[in-house]
Amino acid sequence: MATAERLASGLYFGEGPRWHDGALFFSDQHDLRVLRLDVSSGVVTTVCEVDRQPSGLGWLPDGDLLVVSMHDRRVLRLPGSVPGGGPLVEHADLSSVATFHCNDMVVDSAGRAYVGNFGFDFETKGAEFATAAIALVDPDGTVRVAADGLGFPNGSVITPDGATFIVGESYGGGLTAFTIAGDGTLGDRREFARVDGAVPDGICLDAEGAVWFADPIGGDVIRVREGGEVTDRVAVGDGRKAYACMLGGPDRQTLYVCAATTYASAETRRGKRMGRVVAVDVDVPGAGLP
């Protein structure tokens, strides 16, 4: 099993890593900021602040950054997608689809955004489980249901041909694939891989069609092929667990992982900046979106 090396530390809870324009972008959810990491220098800069907790990230074709605002169930847009690019504005209100906090997002080449949500308050003891829908946000901000009946839809990817959408169901025990229709909705639901004993969180896709997923229960990042064959594992080390991953770098052969000791905001906000970004080189480059 490979072990990742630390790139950046002093974070609360990193999520939603994305490789874009030669740098790694991600959300520090509990510090209420979207960050940019220069992986060559290790310098971290603030892109924007999101008061209701940032999560998934993506870019529109015109370069504007989209950010999921978790607690008020919105997608925000940052013109220019870089620090100083302008104030955040509302791109879409997801409250008609999301039944609890929103989380990860993938944006396709046409600017359509797919956003998951928890479905229910999983942090409250005794809360009743409920499935969730994936919201589909058109480039003009119109919101529709892309697919429903999912067990905590979390990280998601789109294949290079734009034909298949794969999502991790954190409470579903696996990864689920859909065919993307011409209007962006998701159909032909099918199992991509069962991952019994693991909890898929953030995911990314490689050029062989395999998926890397972060497993915050076991703590590792796991590579799985369609059908369920596990081929590789990466440990984040130092008592931390993996929550999200992204293939990036100049050749997309570096696996970047957001790791932390816990998700619980009550712990991280007591000043315990135990989150970090770690990285490991892999053999197969990334592919598709994000």
N, C-alpha and C positions, 0 to 999 in steps of 0.2 A: 504493500500500500504506500503510495506517495504521500509526502507531507508538504503542505504549502508553506511558503515563506512570507513573512509579514512585509507589507508595503506601507501601510498607514495605520496609526492607532489613535487613541484619544477620542474615539467616537462613542456615542451612546448606542444607537442601534441602526446599522446600515441596512438598506433594502433597495431593491429595484436597480441593480447595477446595469449600466448601458455603455457600450463602447461607441463613441461618437467623435468625429473630427479629431482623432489622435489622442483622445483622453478618456478616462473613465468617469462617468457621471453616476451619481447615486443619491438616494435620499437618506438623511439621518433622521428617521422618523421622530425620535424622542427629543431631538434638538431643534426640530421644526425647520430644517434647512435642506435645500438641495445643494449638493456639493460637486465640485469638479476636482479630480485627482490627476495631477501630472505624474504619470507612472515613472518617468525617467528621473525626476527630482524628488518625488514623494510629497510635493507641495499640494496642500488642499486649500481650495478657495470656495467661497460661498457664491452660488449662482443666484439664489433667491430664498426668501423665507416664506413658509406656509404655516399660518397660525393653527389650522385645524388638522395638521399632521400630513406631511407628504408621503407618497408611496410610489406608484408606478410612473415611469417616464417614457416619453417618446417624442418624435419630431414630425411635424407636418412637412409636406414637400417644399414649402416656402422657407423652411428653416426655423420656424417658431417652435419653441419647446412646449410640450404638453405635460402637465403634472397632475396626478390624482391627489385631490384633497380629501383625505379619508373620512373624517368625522362629519363633514357637511355634505358628503356624497356629491362632489362636483369634480369636473375636470377644468383646470385652470390653464391659461395660455400665457407664455412669456414671449412677447415680440423680440426677435433677434436672438433668442436662446443663449445669450451670454450675459455676464454681469453688466449692468448698466443698459440693458436692452429695452428697458421700459417696465412699468408696473404690471403685475399679474392681472389678467382680466378673466371673467368667466367664459369658458368655451362651451360647457354643457352642464346641465343639472341632471344628475342621475337618480334623483329621489323617486322617480316613477318606476324604476326598475330595481334598484338596490334596496334590500331589506335590512341591511346593517352596514357597518363600515366598509368602504371600498378599499381595494388593495392593488393588485398588480395590473399592468396594462401593456398591450402590444399595439403598435400603430402600423398599418400596412402601407404599401407604396403609394396608395391613392389618398392617404390621410385619414382613413377610417380607423377609429380607435376601439379596441375591445377591452372592457374593464370588468374585472371580477369583484365580488364582495363576499363578506363572511357568511351572510345568510342569517346568522343569529349571533348573540352575544356569548361567544365561546369562553370568555374569561370569567363569566359569572357562574358560580357554582349552582348547579341545578337547572340552568337554562335549557330549554327544550331545543333539540336539534331541528334545524330547518334547512332545506336545500335552497340554493341560490341560482339566480339567472346571471348570465353574462350580458352586460350592456354593450350595444353597438352604437357608437357615436359617429355620425356622418361628418364630413369636413365642415358643413355649415352649422354643426352643433345639434342637429336633430338626434334624438335618442330613441332607440328601438331595442327590443329583446333579440339577441342573437341566438341564444339557446338557454334552456332552463333545466331545472331538476338536477343541479350539480351539487356535489358534496364539498362545499367550500372551495370554489374555483380560485386558483392562485396563479402561479406563473404560467405563461403561455407563449407559444412560438408559432410562426407561420413558415411553411416550407419555401424553398427558393422559387418554386414555380407558382407560388401564390395560391395553390389549390387546396392545401390542407392546414388546418388549425389544430394544434395539440395543446392541451391544458392539463396541469396537475390538479387533481382533486385531493386536497389535503385530508378530507374526511371520507374519501372514496376509495382509498387504498390503491391508487394507481394513476396512470396517465390515460387520457381519453382523447381520441382523434375525431375530427369532423371534416366533412367536405365543405369548402367555402363556395356558396352560390354566387351568382353574378351580382346580386344585390347586397352581398356581404353577410347574409344570414348563414347560420351553420346547420348543416343537415347530415344525414347518414352517420349518425353517432355510432362509434365502435371503440372497443378497447385497444389501446396502443400497447400498454404493458401493465401487468399487475406488479405491485411492489409491496407485497405483504410484509408487515412489520416495520415499514418505513412510512414517512409522511412527506409527500412531495410538496416542496415550497417553491422558491424561485427556480426557473429552468432555463436552459438554452440548448440549441440544436447544433449538431456538427455536420460536416460534409458527407458522412456515411449514413446520415439519417438517424443516428443515435441521439438520445437526449441525456444531458447532464442535469441532475436535479439535486438541490440541497435538501438534506433530511435533518431537521432540527431535533428529532427524537434520537436517532442514532448518532448524530453529530457530524457525519461525513457528507461529502459530495459524491454522488454515485452516477456512473454512466450505464445506461440501459438501452438495449436495442428493442425495436418493435418485436413484440412477442414475449418480452420479459427477461432476456438474457442479460445479466449484469457482467460487464467486462472490466470495469475499473472502479476504484475508490480512492478518494483523496481525503486525508485527515487534516483538519484545520489546527489541531493541537492546542496545548495550554489550557485545557478545560473548557474551550469554547465550542460552540456548535455552529454549523453552517445554516444560513437562512436564505441565501440567494446566490446565484452565480451567473457569470457572463464570459463568453469567449471573445477575446479582443487582442489588442496588440497589432503591430504592423501586418502580421501574417495571420492574425486571428487564431494563433496557437498558444495563447496564454489564457488559462482559466483563472478568472478573478472571482473571489468569494467574499461575501459579506458575512462576518462571523461575530458572535457575541455570546456572553454567558447565559443570558436570559432575554426573553421577549418582554417581560413584565415592565411596564413603564414606571411603576411605583419604585422598582429597584434601581433602574438606570437613572432616574431623575434625582436620586439621592446623591448625585455627584460621582457615581460609579461609572466612569467613562471606560468601560471594558470592551467596547466594540472595536473592531479593526477590519481592514481589508487585507486579504492574503492572496497569493498567486502561486501558480505552478504551471510549468510548461507541459503541453500535451502533444500527442502525435497527430491527431486529426483536427484540422482547422474548423472554426465555426462557419455556419451557413445559415441562410434565411434571415428572418427577422425575429426578435430585434437584433 
